Amino acid sequence: MYIEESERGEGDGKTTTACLCNCNSDASLQFMEAETVSYCENVKHCRREVLFKDFDYCSKDKPVGY
């Protein structure tokens, strides 16, 4: 769902805000915690490219607000 919501902002070319919520008590996601924190704290790479790397996403232009 996060991917779908973050994608919607690209269509109109305007800056978009997406909220990523993580619940530490969700035992099924505990193995992903370090990777999620790393994604959220990332300041070196475009988050869209990191998010879509497993979907063969290739951005021709940098997203608005990059």
N, CA, C and O atoms as a Tripos MOL2 file, in Angstrom:
@<TRIPOS>MOLECULE
protein
  264   263    66     0     0
PROTEIN
NO_CHARGES

@<TRIPOS>ATOM
      1 N           0.8120   -1.1860    0.0000 N.3       1 MET1
      2 CA          0.0000    0.0000    0.0000 C.3       1 MET1
      3 C           0.8620    1.2600    0.0000 C.2       1 MET1
      4 O           0.5060    2.2410   -0.6530 O.2       1 MET1
      5 N           1.9840    1.2570    0.7140 N.am      2 TYR2
      6 CA          2.8580    2.4320    0.7560 C.3       2 TYR2
      7 C           3.3640    2.7800   -0.6340 C.2       2 TYR2
      8 O           3.4260    3.9530   -1.0020 O.2       2 TYR2
      9 N           3.7260    1.7590   -1.4060 N.am      3 ILE3
     10 CA          4.2310    2.0000   -2.7560 C.3       3 ILE3
     11 C           3.1630    2.6680   -3.5980 C.2       3 ILE3
     12 O           3.4530    3.6280   -4.3120 O.2       3 ILE3
     13 N           1.9350    2.1820   -3.5310 N.am      4 GLU4
     14 CA          0.8400    2.7580   -4.3020 C.3       4 GLU4
     15 C           0.6050    4.2110   -3.9210 C.2       4 GLU4
     16 O           0.4450    5.0580   -4.8000 O.2       4 GLU4
     17 N           0.5810    4.5140   -2.6400 N.am      5 GLU5
     18 CA          0.3380    5.8800   -2.1810 C.3       5 GLU5
     19 C           1.4790    6.8210   -2.5610 C.2       5 GLU5
     20 O           1.2320    7.9670   -2.9350 O.2       5 GLU5
     21 N           2.7170    6.3560   -2.4700 N.am      6 SER6
     22 CA          3.8420    7.2200   -2.8140 C.3       6 SER6
     23 C           3.9090    7.4700   -4.3170 C.2       6 SER6
     24 O           4.4430    8.4920   -4.7460 O.2       6 SER6
     25 N           3.3830    6.5650   -5.1100 N.am      7 GLU7
     26 CA          3.3630    6.6930   -6.5690 C.3       7 GLU7
     27 C           2.4010    7.7760   -7.0310 C.2       7 GLU7
     28 O           2.6500    8.4200   -8.0510 O.2       7 GLU7
     29 N           1.3250    7.9890   -6.3180 N.am      8 ARG8
     30 CA          0.2730    8.9170   -6.7480 C.3       8 ARG8
     31 C           0.7580   10.3520   -6.9110 C.2       8 ARG8
     32 O           0.2380   11.0770   -7.7590 O.2       8 ARG8
     33 N           1.7230   10.7720   -6.1380 N.am      9 GLY9
     34 CA          2.2120   12.1400   -6.2040 C.3       9 GLY9
     35 C           2.9910   12.4500   -7.4610 C.2       9 GLY9
     36 O           3.1240   13.6170   -7.8280 O.2       9 GLY9
     37 N           3.5040   11.4460   -8.1270 N.am     10 GLU10
     38 CA          4.3200   11.6720   -9.3120 C.3      10 GLU10
     39 C           3.4970   12.1710  -10.4900 C.2      10 GLU10
     40 O           4.0150   12.9130  -11.3250 O.2      10 GLU10
     41 N           2.2470   11.7890  -10.5790 N.am     11 GLY11
     42 CA          1.4090   12.1090  -11.7290 C.3      11 GLY11
     43 C           1.2200   13.5880  -11.9950 C.2      11 GLY11
     44 O           1.2190   14.0030  -13.1540 O.2      11 GLY11
     45 N           1.0590   14.3990  -10.9550 N.am     12 ASP12
     46 CA          0.8030   15.8230  -11.1600 C.3      12 ASP12
     47 C           2.0590   16.6800  -11.0590 C.2      12 ASP12
     48 O           1.9940   17.8940  -11.2560 O.2      12 ASP12
     49 N           3.2000   16.0680  -10.7560 N.am     13 GLY13
     50 CA          4.4570   16.8010  -10.6960 C.3      13 GLY13
     51 C           4.6240   17.6670   -9.4580 C.2      13 GLY13
     52 O           5.5690   18.4510   -9.3780 O.2      13 GLY13
     53 N           3.7310   17.5400   -8.5030 N.am     14 LYS14
     54 CA          3.8100   18.3380   -7.2800 C.3      14 LYS14
     55 C           4.4830   17.5440   -6.1700 C.2      14 LYS14
     56 O           4.5410   16.3150   -6.2180 O.2      14 LYS14
     57 N           4.9860   18.2540   -5.1780 N.am     15 THR15
     58 CA          5.5970   17.6090   -4.0230 C.3      15 THR15
     59 C           4.5380   16.8180   -3.2650 C.2      15 THR15
     60 O           3.4110   17.2800   -3.0860 O.2      15 THR15
     61 N           4.9120   15.6310   -2.8270 N.am     16 THR16
     62 CA          3.9920   14.7490   -2.1200 C.3      16 THR16
     63 C           4.5860   14.3460   -0.7810 C.2      16 THR16
     64 O           5.8010   14.1950   -0.6530 O.2      16 THR16
     65 N           3.7380   14.1770    0.2010 N.am     17 THR17
     66 CA          4.1720   13.6780    1.4970 C.3      17 THR17
     67 C           3.5720   12.2990    1.7020 C.2      17 THR17
     68 O           2.3620   12.1100    1.5740 O.2      17 THR17
     69 N           4.4260   11.3370    2.0210 N.am     18 ALA18
     70 CA          3.9600    9.9810    2.3270 C.3      18 ALA18
     71 C           4.3910    9.6520    3.7480 C.2      18 ALA18
     72 O           5.4830   10.0260    4.1750 O.2      18 ALA18
     73 N           3.5400    8.9590    4.4690 N.am     19 CYS19
     74 CA          3.8190    8.6060    5.8560 C.3      19 CYS19
     75 C           4.0450    7.1010    5.9550 C.2      19 CYS19
     76 O           3.1990    6.3090    5.5380 O.2      19 CYS19
     77 N           5.1770    6.7190    6.5010 N.am     20 LEU20
     78 CA          5.5000    5.3130    6.7040 C.3      20 LEU20
     79 C           5.4160    5.0270    8.1970 C.2      20 LEU20
     80 O           6.1960    5.5690    8.9790 O.2      20 LEU20
     81 N           4.4770    4.1800    8.5920 N.am     21 CYS21
     82 CA          4.2840    3.8400   10.0050 C.3      21 CYS21
     83 C           4.7990    2.4350   10.2620 C.2      21 CYS21
     84 O           4.5630    1.5190    9.4750 O.2      21 CYS21
     85 N           5.4960    2.2790   11.3590 N.am     22 ASN22
     86 CA          6.0650    0.9920   11.7270 C.3      22 ASN22
     87 C           5.7260    0.7220   13.1790 C.2      22 ASN22
     88 O           5.9740    1.5640   14.0430 O.2      22 ASN22
     89 N           5.1690   -0.4330   13.4550 N.am     23 CYS23
     90 CA          4.7940   -0.8040   14.8160 C.3      23 CYS23
     91 C           5.7890   -1.8290   15.3420 C.2      23 CYS23
     92 O           5.8740   -2.9410   14.8210 O.2      23 CYS23
     93 N           6.5360   -1.4590   16.3680 N.am     24 ASN24
     94 CA          7.5500   -2.3560   16.9280 C.3      24 ASN24
     95 C           6.9670   -3.6320   17.5170 C.2      24 ASN24
     96 O           7.6820   -4.6250   17.6490 O.2      24 ASN24
     97 N           5.6980   -3.6310   17.8720 N.am     25 SER25
     98 CA          5.1000   -4.8120   18.4920 C.3      25 SER25
     99 C           4.6570   -5.8640   17.4750 C.2      25 SER25
    100 O           4.2310   -6.9520   17.8610 O.2      25 SER25
    101 N           4.7520   -5.5570   16.2120 N.am     26 ASP26
    102 CA          4.3600   -6.5190   15.1770 C.3      26 ASP26
    103 C           5.4870   -7.5280   14.9730 C.2      26 ASP26
    104 O           6.4550   -7.2500   14.2640 O.2      26 ASP26
    105 N           5.3610   -8.6790   15.5850 N.am     27 ALA27
    106 CA          6.4280   -9.6930   15.5690 C.3      27 ALA27
    107 C           6.7650  -10.1580   14.1610 C.2      27 ALA27
    108 O           7.9130  -10.5090   13.8890 O.2      27 ALA27
    109 N           5.7930  -10.1680   13.2640 N.am     28 SER28
    110 CA          6.0480  -10.6620   11.9100 C.3      28 SER28
    111 C           6.9360   -9.7210   11.1090 C.2      28 SER28
    112 O           7.4920  -10.1250   10.0870 O.2      28 SER28
    113 N           7.0810   -8.4870   11.5470 N.am     29 LEU29
    114 CA          7.8940   -7.5190   10.8140 C.3      29 LEU29
    115 C           9.2110   -7.2020   11.5140 C.2      29 LEU29
    116 O           9.9770   -6.3760   11.0190 O.2      29 LEU29
    117 N           9.4920   -7.8260   12.6340 N.am     30 GLN30
    118 CA         10.6970   -7.4980   13.3960 C.3      30 GLN30
    119 C          11.9680   -7.6960   12.5840 C.2      30 GLN30
    120 O          12.9250   -6.9400   12.7530 O.2      30 GLN30
    121 N          12.0000   -8.6910   11.7100 N.am     31 PHE31
    122 CA         13.1970   -8.9270   10.9100 C.3      31 PHE31
    123 C          13.4560   -7.7920    9.9310 C.2      31 PHE31
    124 O          14.5760   -7.6500    9.4400 O.2      31 PHE31
    125 N          12.4490   -6.9870    9.6400 N.am     32 MET32
    126 CA         12.5920   -5.8890    8.6980 C.3      32 MET32
    127 C          12.9400   -4.5750    9.3810 C.2      32 MET32
    128 O          13.1870   -3.5810    8.6970 O.2      32 MET32
    129 N          12.9670   -4.5400   10.6890 N.am     33 GLU33
    130 CA         13.1230   -3.2830   11.4170 C.3      33 GLU33
    131 C          14.3770   -2.5090   11.0160 C.2      33 GLU33
    132 O          14.2860   -1.3140   10.7310 O.2      33 GLU33
    133 N          15.5300   -3.1460   10.9860 N.am     34 ALA34
    134 CA         16.7820   -2.4550   10.6520 C.3      34 ALA34
    135 C          16.7350   -1.9060    9.2330 C.2      34 ALA34
    136 O          17.2100   -0.7990    8.9790 O.2      34 ALA34
    137 N          16.1680   -2.6690    8.3130 N.am     35 GLU35
    138 CA         16.0690   -2.2200    6.9280 C.3      35 GLU35
    139 C          15.1000   -1.0440    6.8020 C.2      35 GLU35
    140 O          15.3390   -0.1250    6.0190 O.2      35 GLU35
    141 N          14.0170   -1.0690    7.5630 N.am     36 THR36
    142 CA         13.0500    0.0270    7.5450 C.3      36 THR36
    143 C          13.6710    1.3040    8.0950 C.2      36 THR36
    144 O          13.4940    2.3770    7.5170 O.2      36 THR36
    145 N          14.3880    1.2020    9.1920 N.am     37 VAL37
    146 CA         15.0660    2.3630    9.7810 C.3      37 VAL37
    147 C          16.0850    2.9160    8.7940 C.2      37 VAL37
    148 O          16.1790    4.1300    8.6160 O.2      37 VAL37
    149 N          16.8390    2.0470    8.1600 N.am     38 SER38
    150 CA         17.8320    2.4620    7.1740 C.3      38 SER38
    151 C          17.1700    3.2140    6.0200 C.2      38 SER38
    152 O          17.6880    4.2380    5.5730 O.2      38 SER38
    153 N          16.0400    2.7190    5.5380 N.am     39 TYR39
    154 CA         15.3010    3.3830    4.4610 C.3      39 TYR39
    155 C          14.8510    4.7770    4.8990 C.2      39 TYR39
    156 O          15.0030    5.7450    4.1530 O.2      39 TYR39
    157 N          14.3040    4.8760    6.0940 N.am     40 CYS40
    158 CA         13.7770    6.1510    6.5860 C.3      40 CYS40
    159 C          14.8720    7.1820    6.8430 C.2      40 CYS40
    160 O          14.6530    8.3780    6.6510 O.2      40 CYS40
    161 N          16.0410    6.7310    7.2740 N.am     41 GLU41
    162 CA         17.1320    7.6480    7.5970 C.3      41 GLU41
    163 C          18.0320    7.9470    6.4050 C.2      41 GLU41
    164 O          18.9440    8.7670    6.5120 O.2      41 GLU41
    165 N          17.7950    7.3110    5.2980 N.am     42 ASN42
    166 CA         18.6040    7.4810    4.0980 C.3      42 ASN42
    167 C          18.5880    8.9340    3.6080 C.2      42 ASN42
    168 O          17.5180    9.5090    3.4070 O.2      42 ASN42
    169 N          19.7600    9.5190    3.4200 N.am     43 VAL43
    170 CA         19.8620   10.8640    2.8630 C.3      43 VAL43
    171 C          20.7750   10.8900    1.6370 C.2      43 VAL43
    172 O          20.9900   11.9530    1.0550 O.2      43 VAL43
    173 N          21.3120    9.7420    1.2380 N.am     44 LYS44
    174 CA         22.2350    9.6700    0.1070 C.3      44 LYS44
    175 C          21.5470    9.3710   -1.2180 C.2      44 LYS44
    176 O          21.9790    9.8540   -2.2650 O.2      44 LYS44
    177 N          20.4870    8.5840   -1.1790 N.am     45 HIS45
    178 CA         19.8640    8.1110   -2.4120 C.3      45 HIS45
    179 C          18.3980    8.5300   -2.4690 C.2      45 HIS45
    180 O          17.7470    8.7010   -1.4390 O.2      45 HIS45
    181 N          17.9000    8.6890   -3.6650 N.am     46 CYS46
    182 CA         16.4840    8.9960   -3.8620 C.3      46 CYS46
    183 C          15.6550    7.8530   -3.2740 C.2      46 CYS46
    184 O          15.8470    6.6950   -3.6460 O.2      46 CYS46
    185 N          14.7510    8.1650   -2.3760 N.am     47 ARG47
    186 CA         13.9540    7.1110   -1.7320 C.3      47 ARG47
    187 C          13.0730    6.3740   -2.7280 C.2      47 ARG47
    188 O          12.8170    5.1820   -2.5550 O.2      47 ARG47
    189 N          12.6080    7.0530   -3.7620 N.am     48 ARG48
    190 CA         11.7920    6.3710   -4.7890 C.3      48 ARG48
    191 C          12.6040    5.2870   -5.4770 C.2      48 ARG48
    192 O          12.1030    4.1880   -5.7130 O.2      48 ARG48
    193 N          13.8500    5.5890   -5.7990 N.am     49 GLU49
    194 CA         14.6810    4.5940   -6.4690 C.3      49 GLU49
    195 C          14.9870    3.4200   -5.5430 C.2      49 GLU49
    196 O          15.0170    2.2730   -5.9880 O.2      49 GLU49
    197 N          15.2160    3.6950   -4.2590 N.am     50 VAL50
    198 CA         15.4430    2.6230   -3.2890 C.3      50 VAL50
    199 C          14.1790    1.7730   -3.1570 C.2      50 VAL50
    200 O          14.2490    0.5440   -3.1410 O.2      50 VAL50
    201 N          13.0330    2.4310   -3.0650 N.am     51 LEU51
    202 CA         11.7600    1.7450   -2.8900 C.3      51 LEU51
    203 C          11.4100    0.8630   -4.0810 C.2      51 LEU51
    204 O          10.9040   -0.2460   -3.9070 O.2      51 LEU51
    205 N          11.6770    1.3500   -5.2890 N.am     52 PHE52
    206 CA         11.2610    0.6380   -6.4940 C.3      52 PHE52
    207 C          12.3450   -0.2320   -7.1160 C.2      52 PHE52
    208 O          12.1270   -0.7980   -8.1870 O.2      52 PHE52
    209 N          13.5030   -0.3560   -6.4790 N.am     53 LYS53
    210 CA         14.6020   -1.1220   -7.0850 C.3      53 LYS53
    211 C          14.2210   -2.5660   -7.3860 C.2      53 LYS53
    212 O          14.7160   -3.1360   -8.3580 O.2      53 LYS53
    213 N          13.3690   -3.1620   -6.5920 N.am     54 ASP54
    214 CA         12.9470   -4.5480   -6.8100 C.3      54 ASP54
    215 C          11.8690   -4.6800   -7.8810 C.2      54 ASP54
    216 O          11.4750   -5.7940   -8.2260 O.2      54 ASP54
    217 N          11.3910   -3.5600   -8.4080 N.am     55 PHE55
    218 CA         10.3500   -3.5690   -9.4280 C.3      55 PHE55
    219 C          10.8780   -3.0970  -10.7790 C.2      55 PHE55
    220 O          10.0900   -2.7440  -11.6560 O.2      55 PHE55
    221 N          12.1840   -3.0850  -10.9580 N.am     56 ASP56
    222 CA         12.8220   -2.6250  -12.1930 C.3      56 ASP56
    223 C          12.3960   -1.2090  -12.5660 C.2      56 ASP56
    224 O          12.2560   -0.8860  -13.7450 O.2      56 ASP56
    225 N          12.1930   -0.3710  -11.5590 N.am     57 TYR57
    226 CA         11.8210    1.0260  -11.7690 C.3      57 TYR57
    227 C          13.0430    1.8030  -12.2250 C.2      57 TYR57
    228 O          14.1170    1.6820  -11.6350 O.2      57 TYR57
    229 N          12.8840    2.5910  -13.2620 N.am     58 CYS58
    230 CA         13.9790    3.4200  -13.7510 C.3      58 CYS58
    231 C          13.4610    4.8410  -13.9180 C.2      58 CYS58
    232 O          12.6260    5.1040  -14.7820 O.2      58 CYS58
    233 N          13.9470    5.7400  -13.1050 N.am     59 SER59
    234 CA         13.5110    7.1290  -13.1610 C.3      59 SER59
    235 C          14.3600    7.8990  -14.1630 C.2      59 SER59
    236 O          15.5840    7.9500  -14.0410 O.2      59 SER59
    237 N          13.7090    8.4960  -15.1500 N.am     60 LYS60
    238 CA         14.4290    9.3140  -16.1270 C.3      60 LYS60
    239 C          14.7360   10.6890  -15.5510 C.2      60 LYS60
    240 O          15.7790   11.2800  -15.8330 O.2      60 LYS60
    241 N          13.8180   11.1830  -14.7450 N.am     61 ASP61
    242 CA         13.9810   12.4940  -14.1170 C.3      61 ASP61
    243 C          13.9670   12.3290  -12.6060 C.2      61 ASP61
    244 O          13.3600   11.3990  -12.0750 O.2      61 ASP61
    245 N          14.6380   13.2370  -11.9250 N.am     62 LYS62
    246 CA         14.5990   13.2060  -10.4650 C.3      62 LYS62
    247 C          13.2130   13.6520  -10.0090 C.2      62 LYS62
    248 O          12.6550   14.5940  -10.5730 O.2      62 LYS62
    249 N          12.6530   12.9960   -9.0020 N.am     63 PRO63
    250 CA         11.3490   13.3990   -8.4850 C.3      63 PRO63
    251 C          11.3870   14.8160   -7.9200 C.2      63 PRO63
    252 O          12.4430   15.3040   -7.5190 O.2      63 PRO63
    253 N          10.2450   15.4640   -7.8910 N.am     64 VAL64
    254 CA         10.1220   16.7960   -7.3170 C.3      64 VAL64
    255 C          10.5450   16.7370   -5.8620 C.2      64 VAL64
    256 O          10.1480   15.8230   -5.1390 O.2      64 VAL64
    257 N          11.3390   17.6910   -5.4240 N.am     65 GLY65
    258 CA         11.7660   17.7500   -4.0390 C.3      65 GLY65
    259 C          12.9880   16.9190   -3.7320 C.2      65 GLY65
    260 O          13.3720   16.8060   -2.5690 O.2      65 GLY65
    261 N          13.6210   16.3260   -4.7530 N.am     66 TYR66
    262 CA         14.7990   15.4850   -4.5300 C.3      66 TYR66
    263 C          15.9430   16.3300   -4.0690 C.2      66 TYR66
    264 O          17.0340   15.8130   -3.8250 O.2      66 TYR66
@<TRIPOS>BOND
     1     1     2 1
     2     2     3 1
     3     3     4 2
     4     3     5 am
     5     5     6 1
     6     6     7 1
     7     7     8 2
     8     7     9 am
     9     9    10 1
    10    10    11 1
    11    11    12 2
    12    11    13 am
    13    13    14 1
    14    14    15 1
    15    15    16 2
    16    15    17 am
    17    17    18 1
    18    18    19 1
    19    19    20 2
    20    19    21 am
    21    21    22 1
    22    22    23 1
    23    23    24 2
    24    23    25 am
    25    25    26 1
    26    26    27 1
    27    27    28 2
    28    27    29 am
    29    29    30 1
    30    30    31 1
    31    31    32 2
    32    31    33 am
    33    33    34 1
    34    34    35 1
    35    35    36 2
    36    35    37 am
    37    37    38 1
    38    38    39 1
    39    39    40 2
    40    39    41 am
    41    41    42 1
    42    42    43 1
    43    43    44 2
    44    43    45 am
    45    45    46 1
    46    46    47 1
    47    47    48 2
    48    47    49 am
    49    49    50 1
    50    50    51 1
    51    51    52 2
    52    51    53 am
    53    53    54 1
    54    54    55 1
    55    55    56 2
    56    55    57 am
    57    57    58 1
    58    58    59 1
    59    59    60 2
    60    59    61 am
    61    61    62 1
    62    62    63 1
    63    63    64 2
    64    63    65 am
    65    65    66 1
    66    66    67 1
    67    67    68 2
    68    67    69 am
    69    69    70 1
    70    70    71 1
    71    71    72 2
    72    71    73 am
    73    73    74 1
    74    74    75 1
    75    75    76 2
    76    75    77 am
    77    77    78 1
    78    78    79 1
    79    79    80 2
    80    79    81 am
    81    81    82 1
    82    82    83 1
    83    83    84 2
    84    83    85 am
    85    85    86 1
    86    86    87 1
    87    87    88 2
    88    87    89 am
    89    89    90 1
    90    90    91 1
    91    91    92 2
    92    91    93 am
    93    93    94 1
    94    94    95 1
    95    95    96 2
    96    95    97 am
    97    97    98 1
    98    98    99 1
    99    99   100 2
   100    99   101 am
   101   101   102 1
   102   102   103 1
   103   103   104 2
   104   103   105 am
   105   105   106 1
   106   106   107 1
   107   107   108 2
   108   107   109 am
   109   109   110 1
   110   110   111 1
   111   111   112 2
   112   111   113 am
   113   113   114 1
   114   114   115 1
   115   115   116 2
   116   115   117 am
   117   117   118 1
   118   118   119 1
   119   119   120 2
   120   119   121 am
   121   121   122 1
   122   122   123 1
   123   123   124 2
   124   123   125 am
   125   125   126 1
   126   126   127 1
   127   127   128 2
   128   127   129 am
   129   129   130 1
   130   130   131 1
   131   131   132 2
   132   131   133 am
   133   133   134 1
   134   134   135 1
   135   135   136 2
   136   135   137 am
   137   137   138 1
   138   138   139 1
   139   139   140 2
   140   139   141 am
   141   141   142 1
   142   142   143 1
   143   143   144 2
   144   143   145 am
   145   145   146 1
   146   146   147 1
   147   147   148 2
   148   147   149 am
   149   149   150 1
   150   150   151 1
   151   151   152 2
   152   151   153 am
   153   153   154 1
   154   154   155 1
   155   155   156 2
   156   155   157 am
   157   157   158 1
   158   158   159 1
   159   159   160 2
   160   159   161 am
   161   161   162 1
   162   162   163 1
   163   163   164 2
   164   163   165 am
   165   165   166 1
   166   166   167 1
   167   167   168 2
   168   167   169 am
   169   169   170 1
   170   170   171 1
   171   171   172 2
   172   171   173 am
   173   173   174 1
   174   174   175 1
   175   175   176 2
   176   175   177 am
   177   177   178 1
   178   178   179 1
   179   179   180 2
   180   179   181 am
   181   181   182 1
   182   182   183 1
   183   183   184 2
   184   183   185 am
   185   185   186 1
   186   186   187 1
   187   187   188 2
   188   187   189 am
   189   189   190 1
   190   190   191 1
   191   191   192 2
   192   191   193 am
   193   193   194 1
   194   194   195 1
   195   195   196 2
   196   195   197 am
   197   197   198 1
   198   198   199 1
   199   199   200 2
   200   199   201 am
   201   201   202 1
   202   202   203 1
   203   203   204 2
   204   203   205 am
   205   205   206 1
   206   206   207 1
   207   207   208 2
   208   207   209 am
   209   209   210 1
   210   210   211 1
   211   211   212 2
   212   211   213 am
   213   213   214 1
   214   214   215 1
   215   215   216 2
   216   215   217 am
   217   217   218 1
   218   218   219 1
   219   219   220 2
   220   219   221 am
   221   221   222 1
   222   222   223 1
   223   223   224 2
   224   223   225 am
   225   225   226 1
   226   226   227 1
   227   227   228 2
   228   227   229 am
   229   229   230 1
   230   230   231 1
   231   231   232 2
   232   231   233 am
   233   233   234 1
   234   234   235 1
   235   235   236 2
   236   235   237 am
   237   237   238 1
   238   238   239 1
   239   239   240 2
   240   239   241 am
   241   241   242 1
   242   242   243 1
   243   243   244 2
   244   243   245 am
   245   245   246 1
   246   246   247 1
   247   247   248 2
   248   247   249 am
   249   249   250 1
   250   250   251 1
   251   251   252 2
   252   251   253 am
   253   253   254 1
   254   254   255 1
   255   255   256 2
   256   255   257 am
   257   257   258 1
   258   258   259 1
   259   259   260 2
   260   259   261 am
   261   261   262 1
   262   262   263 1
   263   263   264 2
@<TRIPOS>SUBSTRUCTURE
     1 MET1         2 RESIDUE 1 A MET
     2 TYR2         6 RESIDUE 1 A TYR
     3 ILE3        10 RESIDUE 1 A ILE
     4 GLU4        14 RESIDUE 1 A GLU
     5 GLU5        18 RESIDUE 1 A GLU
     6 SER6        22 RESIDUE 1 A SER
     7 GLU7        26 RESIDUE 1 A GLU
     8 ARG8        30 RESIDUE 1 A ARG
     9 GLY9        34 RESIDUE 1 A GLY
    10 GLU10       38 RESIDUE 1 A GLU
    11 GLY11       42 RESIDUE 1 A GLY
    12 ASP12       46 RESIDUE 1 A ASP
    13 GLY13       50 RESIDUE 1 A GLY
    14 LYS14       54 RESIDUE 1 A LYS
    15 THR15       58 RESIDUE 1 A THR
    16 THR16       62 RESIDUE 1 A THR
    17 THR17       66 RESIDUE 1 A THR
    18 ALA18       70 RESIDUE 1 A ALA
    19 CYS19       74 RESIDUE 1 A CYS
    20 LEU20       78 RESIDUE 1 A LEU
    21 CYS21       82 RESIDUE 1 A CYS
    22 ASN22       86 RESIDUE 1 A ASN
    23 CYS23       90 RESIDUE 1 A CYS
    24 ASN24       94 RESIDUE 1 A ASN
    25 SER25       98 RESIDUE 1 A SER
    26 ASP26      102 RESIDUE 1 A ASP
    27 ALA27      106 RESIDUE 1 A ALA
    28 SER28      110 RESIDUE 1 A SER
    29 LEU29      114 RESIDUE 1 A LEU
    30 GLN30      118 RESIDUE 1 A GLN
    31 PHE31      122 RESIDUE 1 A PHE
    32 MET32      126 RESIDUE 1 A MET
    33 GLU33      130 RESIDUE 1 A GLU
    34 ALA34      134 RESIDUE 1 A ALA
    35 GLU35      138 RESIDUE 1 A GLU
    36 THR36      142 RESIDUE 1 A THR
    37 VAL37      146 RESIDUE 1 A VAL
    38 SER38      150 RESIDUE 1 A SER
    39 TYR39      154 RESIDUE 1 A TYR
    40 CYS40      158 RESIDUE 1 A CYS
    41 GLU41      162 RESIDUE 1 A GLU
    42 ASN42      166 RESIDUE 1 A ASN
    43 VAL43      170 RESIDUE 1 A VAL
    44 LYS44      174 RESIDUE 1 A LYS
    45 HIS45      178 RESIDUE 1 A HIS
    46 CYS46      182 RESIDUE 1 A CYS
    47 ARG47      186 RESIDUE 1 A ARG
    48 ARG48      190 RESIDUE 1 A ARG
    49 GLU49      194 RESIDUE 1 A GLU
    50 VAL50      198 RESIDUE 1 A VAL
    51 LEU51      202 RESIDUE 1 A LEU
    52 PHE52      206 RESIDUE 1 A PHE
    53 LYS53      210 RESIDUE 1 A LYS
    54 ASP54      214 RESIDUE 1 A ASP
    55 PHE55      218 RESIDUE 1 A PHE
    56 ASP56      222 RESIDUE 1 A ASP
    57 TYR57      226 RESIDUE 1 A TYR
    58 CYS58      230 RESIDUE 1 A CYS
    59 SER59      234 RESIDUE 1 A SER
    60 LYS60      238 RESIDUE 1 A LYS
    61 ASP61      242 RESIDUE 1 A ASP
    62 LYS62      246 RESIDUE 1 A LYS
    63 PRO63      250 RESIDUE 1 A PRO
    64 VAL64      254 RESIDUE 1 A VAL
    65 GLY65      258 RESIDUE 1 A GLY
    66 TYR66      262 RESIDUE 1 A TYR
